[in-house]
């Protein structure tokens, strides 16, 4: 649900309303000006992720390694040991890595087929 605040130009605020409320955070009359200033001062700091301990390195060279990485990530999220934002990043990058593996495999296969075709053409001549 959109915020119920109507701007001075007559347009409605486009932000989403807070759960079970009529207004967004900034237009909610129940939130004090001090709380709004504090939130504004924090900016992106509130979204910063603190990593308690770095995860052990995992070499990812094959699609099977990606499966292991994702399985490990899922387990860590489910146990509460890994922040969901980090897990989402790992999932996103894993998708790109799998696509890169596919492209590399296709390029290698194409190279092999081209080499074989050239060899057969040379033998025929």
C-alpha positions in Angstrom: 0.0 0.0 0.0 1.3 3.5 -0.9 1.8 6.2 1.6 -1.3 8.3 2.2 0.6 11.6 2.3 -0.4 14.2 -0.3 2.3 16.6 -1.4 1.9 20.3 -1.8 1.7 19.8 -5.6 -1.3 17.5 -5.0 0.6 14.3 -5.9 0.5 11.3 -3.5 3.8 10.1 -2.0 5.1 7.1 -4.0 6.8 5.4 -1.0 5.3 2.2 0.5 3.4 2.6 3.8 4.9 1.1 6.9 3.3 -2.3 7.7 -0.3 -1.9 8.9 0.0 1.9 8.6 -1.2 4.7 6.3 2.1 6.5 5.9 5.7 5.8 5.0 8.4 6.3 7.6 9.0 9.9 6.6 5.4 11.0 6.6 4.3 9.0 9.7 3.1 11.4 12.4 3.8 8.8 15.1 7.6 9.0 14.4 9.3 11.9 16.0 11.4 14.4 14.1 14.3 13.3 16.2 13.9 9.7 15.1 13.7 10.8 11.5 16.9 12.9 11.9 18.7 10.0 13.5 17.7 7.7 10.7 18.8 10.2 8.1 22.1 10.8 9.8 22.8 7.0 9.8 22.1 6.8 6.1 23.7 3.7 4.7 25.4 2.9 8.0 22.2 1.1 9.2 22.5 -1.3 6.2 26.2 -2.0 6.7 26.9 -5.7 7.3 29.5 -6.6 10.0 31.2 -9.9 9.3 32.1 -11.5 12.6 34.6 -14.0 11.1 35.5 -14.4 7.5 34.2 -17.6 5.8 36.8 -20.2 4.9 38.0 -19.9 1.2 36.3 -22.2 -1.2 37.8 -22.8 -4.6 35.1 -22.7 -7.3 36.4 -24.1 -10.6 33.5 -26.3 -11.7 29.7 -26.3 -11.6 30.0 -29.1 -8.9 32.0 -26.6 -6.8 29.2 -24.1 -7.2 26.7 -26.7 -6.0 28.9 -27.2 -2.9 29.2 -23.5 -2.3 25.4 -23.0 -2.5 24.7 -25.9 -0.3 27.2 -24.6 2.3 25.6 -21.1 2.0 22.1 -22.4 2.4 23.2 -24.3 5.5 24.8 -21.3 7.0 21.7 -19.1 6.4 19.4 -21.7 7.9 21.6 -22.0 11.0 21.7 -18.2 11.4 25.5 -18.1 10.9 25.4 -16.1 7.6 23.7 -12.8 6.9 21.1 -13.1 4.2 22.6 -10.2 2.2 25.9 -12.0 1.9 24.0 -15.2 1.0 22.1 -13.3 -1.7 25.4 -11.9 -3.1 26.9 -15.4 -3.2 23.8 -16.7 -5.0 23.8 -13.9 -7.5 27.5 -14.2 -8.3 27.2 -18.0 -8.5 24.6 -17.6 -11.2 27.0 -15.5 -13.2 29.8 -18.0 -12.6 27.7 -20.9 -13.8 26.8 -18.9 -17.0 30.6 -18.2 -17.5 31.2 -22.0 -17.2 28.6 -22.6 -19.8 30.0 -20.1 -22.2 33.5 -21.4 -21.7 32.4 -24.9 -22.3 30.6 -23.9 -25.5 33.6 -22.0 -26.8 35.8 -25.0 -26.1 33.4 -27.3 -27.9 33.1 -25.0 -30.9 36.9 -24.7 -31.1 37.2 -28.5 -31.1 34.6 -28.9 -33.8 36.2 -26.2 -36.0 39.6 -27.9 -35.6 38.2 -31.3 -36.6 36.4 -29.8 -39.6 39.6 -28.0 -40.8 41.5 -31.3 -40.4 38.9 -33.2 -42.5 38.9 -30.6 -45.2 42.7 -30.7 -45.4 42.6 -34.5 -45.7 40.0 -34.3 -48.5 42.1 -31.9 -50.6 
